[in-house]
Amino acid sequence: MDSPLTELKTRYDTLEDLDKEILLVTEEEELQKKIEETDVENSIIQDAGDLCRYRINAVRGAAKQSYLGGRYRQ
């Protein structure tokens, strides 16, 4: 039975081999264009996620203040 590190190394080597094969069958410019398009899309998705987290935290903060404010008024 292989150790977890040996299995991880084997998987890593497999990924490197697949990367090399992809480069052999794909034009470099085409691949670079796809990478850039994916980076832009990922950036948009990350920005949207950040905005959602910000809004959620703002609502949580307001709810907490409202709860604490009501508690101390009694």
DOPATI-594811 format. One record per residue: residue in three letters; x, y, z of N, C-alpha, C in turn. Coordinates in Angstrom, 1 decimal, padded with zeros to 4 digits. Last residue first. Layout:
["ALA" [X Y Z] [X Y Z] [X Y Z]],
...
//
This chain:
["GLN" [-035.4 047.4 028.0] [-036.5 046.8 028.9] [-036.3 047.1 030.3]],
["ARG" [-033.3 048.2 026.5] [-034.4 049.2 026.8] [-035.4 048.6 027.8]],
["TYR" [-031.6 046.1 026.1] [-031.3 047.0 027.1] [-032.3 048.0 027.4]],
["ARG" [-032.9 044.8 024.0] [-032.7 044.1 025.2] [-032.4 045.1 026.4]],
["GLY" [-032.9 046.6 021.9] [-034.2 046.2 022.4] [-034.0 045.5 023.8]],
["GLY" [-030.1 046.6 021.4] [-030.8 047.8 021.7] [-032.1 047.5 022.4]],
["LEU" [-029.7 043.9 020.6] [-029.1 044.4 021.8] [-029.7 045.7 022.3]],
["TYR" [-031.2 043.9 018.2] [-031.5 042.9 019.3] [-030.9 043.5 020.6]],
["SER" [-030.0 045.9 016.7] [-031.4 046.0 017.0] [-031.7 045.1 018.2]],
["GLN" [-027.4 044.8 016.5] [-027.6 046.1 017.2] [-029.1 046.3 017.6]],
["LYS" [-028.0 042.5 015.0] [-027.4 042.4 016.4] [-027.6 043.7 017.2]],
["ALA" [-028.9 043.6 012.7] [-029.8 042.8 013.5] [-029.3 042.7 014.9]],
["ALA" [-026.6 045.0 011.8] [-027.9 045.7 012.1] [-028.8 044.9 013.0]],
["GLY" [-025.0 042.7 011.4] [-024.6 043.8 012.4] [-025.8 044.6 012.8]],
["ARG" [-026.4 041.4 009.4] [-026.1 040.7 010.7] [-025.8 041.8 011.8]],
["VAL" [-026.2 043.3 007.4] [-027.5 042.9 007.9] [-027.4 042.2 009.3]],
["ALA" [-023.4 043.2 007.0] [-024.1 044.5 007.4] [-025.5 044.2 008.0]],
["ASN" [-023.0 040.6 006.3] [-022.4 041.1 007.5] [-023.1 042.4 008.0]],
["ILE" [-024.4 040.6 003.8] [-024.8 039.7 004.9] [-024.3 040.2 006.2]],
["ARG" [-022.8 042.4 002.4] [-024.2 042.7 002.7] [-024.7 041.9 003.8]],
["TYR" [-020.4 041.0 002.3] [-020.4 042.4 002.9] [-021.9 042.7 003.3]],
["ARG" [-021.1 038.8 000.9] [-020.6 038.6 002.3] [-020.7 040.0 003.0]],
["CYS" [-021.8 040.0 -001.6] [-022.8 039.3 -000.8] [-022.4 039.1 000.6]],
["LEU" [-019.3 041.0 -002.3] [-020.4 041.9 -002.1] [-021.5 041.2 -001.3]],
["ASP" [-017.8 038.6 -002.6] [-017.4 039.6 -001.6] [-018.5 040.5 -001.3]],
["GLY" [-019.2 037.5 -004.8] [-019.2 036.8 -003.5] [-018.8 037.8 -002.4]],
["ALA" [-018.6 039.4 -006.8] [-020.0 039.2 -006.4] [-020.1 038.5 -005.0]],
["ASP" [-015.8 039.0 -006.9] [-016.3 040.3 -006.5] [-017.8 040.2 -006.0]],
["GLN" [-015.8 036.3 -007.9] [-015.2 036.6 -006.5] [-015.7 038.0 -006.0]],
["ILE" [-016.9 036.7 -010.4] [-017.6 035.9 -009.4] [-017.1 036.2 -008.0]],
["ILE" [-015.0 038.4 -011.5] [-016.4 038.9 -011.4] [-017.1 038.1 -010.4]],
["SER" [-012.8 036.6 -011.5] [-012.7 037.9 -010.8] [-014.1 038.5 -010.5]],
["ASN" [-013.6 034.6 -013.2] [-013.4 034.3 -011.8] [-013.4 035.6 -011.0]],
["GLU" [-013.7 036.1 -015.6] [-014.9 035.5 -015.1] [-014.8 035.2 -013.6]],
["VAL" [-010.9 036.7 -015.8] [-011.9 037.8 -015.8] [-013.2 037.3 -015.1]],
["ASP" [-009.9 034.1 -016.0] [-009.5 035.0 -014.9] [-010.5 036.1 -014.7]],
["THR" [-011.0 033.2 -018.4] [-011.4 032.6 -017.1] [-011.0 033.4 -015.9]],
["GLU" [-009.7 034.9 -020.2] [-011.2 035.0 -020.1] [-011.6 034.3 -018.8]],
["GLU" [-007.1 034.0 -019.8] [-007.4 035.4 -019.4] [-008.9 035.5 -019.3]],
["ILE" [-007.3 031.4 -020.7] [-006.9 031.6 -019.3] [-007.3 033.0 -018.9]],
["LYS" [-008.0 031.8 -023.4] [-008.9 031.1 -022.5] [-008.6 031.4 -021.0]],
["LYS" [-005.6 033.0 -024.2] [-006.8 033.8 -024.3] [-007.9 033.1 -023.4]],
["GLN" [-003.8 030.9 -023.9] [-003.6 032.1 -023.1] [-004.9 032.9 -023.1]],
["LEU" [-004.8 029.1 -025.8] [-004.8 028.7 -024.4] [-004.7 030.0 -023.5]],
["GLU" [-004.3 030.6 -028.1] [-005.7 030.2 -027.8] [-005.8 029.8 -026.3]],
["GLU" [-001.5 030.7 -028.0] [-002.3 031.9 -028.0] [-003.7 031.7 -027.6]],
["GLU" [-000.8 027.9 -028.2] [-000.5 028.7 -027.1] [-001.3 030.0 -026.9]],
["GLU" [-003.1 025.5 -029.3] [-002.3 026.6 -029.6] [-002.1 027.5 -028.4]],
["THR" [-003.0 022.2 -028.0] [-003.7 023.5 -028.0] [-002.7 024.6 -028.4]],
["VAL" [-001.6 019.9 -027.8] [-002.7 019.9 -028.7] [-003.4 021.2 -028.8]],
["LEU" [000.4 020.5 -026.0] [000.8 019.9 -027.3] [-000.3 020.0 -028.3]],
["LEU" [-001.0 021.3 -023.7] [-000.2 022.2 -024.4] [000.2 021.8 -025.8]],
["ILE" [-002.0 018.8 -023.0] [-002.9 019.9 -023.4] [-002.2 020.9 -024.2]],
["GLU" [000.3 017.4 -022.2] [-000.5 017.0 -023.4] [-001.4 018.0 -023.9]],
["LYS" [001.0 018.9 -020.0] [001.9 018.9 -021.1] [001.2 018.4 -022.4]],
["ASP" [-001.1 018.4 -018.3] [-000.8 019.7 -018.7] [000.0 019.8 -019.9]],
["LEU" [-000.7 015.6 -017.9] [-001.9 016.1 -018.7] [-001.7 017.5 -019.1]],
["ASP" [001.6 015.7 -016.5] [001.6 015.0 -017.8] [000.4 015.5 -018.6]],
["GLU" [000.7 016.9 -014.1] [001.8 017.6 -015.0] [001.8 017.0 -016.4]],
["LEU" [-001.1 015.0 -013.2] [-001.6 016.3 -013.6] [-000.5 017.1 -014.5]],
["THR" [000.7 012.9 -012.6] [-000.3 012.7 -013.7] [-000.9 014.1 -014.2]],
["ASP" [002.1 014.1 -010.6] [002.8 013.8 -011.8] [001.8 013.6 -012.9]],
["TYR" [000.1 014.2 -008.7] [000.7 015.5 -009.1] [001.4 015.2 -010.5]],
["ARG" [-000.4 011.5 -008.3] [-001.4 012.3 -008.8] [-000.9 013.6 -009.4]],
["THR" [002.1 010.8 -007.1] [001.6 010.2 -008.4] [000.6 011.0 -009.0]],
["LYS" [002.0 012.4 -004.8] [003.1 012.6 -005.8] [002.7 012.0 -007.2]],
["LEU" [-000.1 011.1 -003.5] [-000.2 012.5 -003.9] [000.8 012.9 -005.0]],
["GLU" [001.0 008.6 -003.0] [-000.2 008.7 -003.9] [-000.4 010.2 -004.3]],
["THR" [003.1 009.4 -001.3] [003.4 008.7 -002.6] [002.2 008.8 -003.6]],
["LEU" [001.6 010.4 000.8] [002.5 011.2 000.1] [002.9 010.7 -001.3]],
["PRO" [000.3 008.1 001.7] [-000.5 009.2 001.2] [000.4 010.2 000.4]],
["SER" [002.0 005.1 000.5] [001.7 006.1 001.6] [000.9 007.3 000.9]],
["ASP" [000.6 002.2 -000.9] [001.4 003.4 -001.0] [001.0 004.4 000.1]],
["MET" [000.8 -001.2 000.0] [000.0 000.0 000.0] [000.9 001.2 000.0]],
//
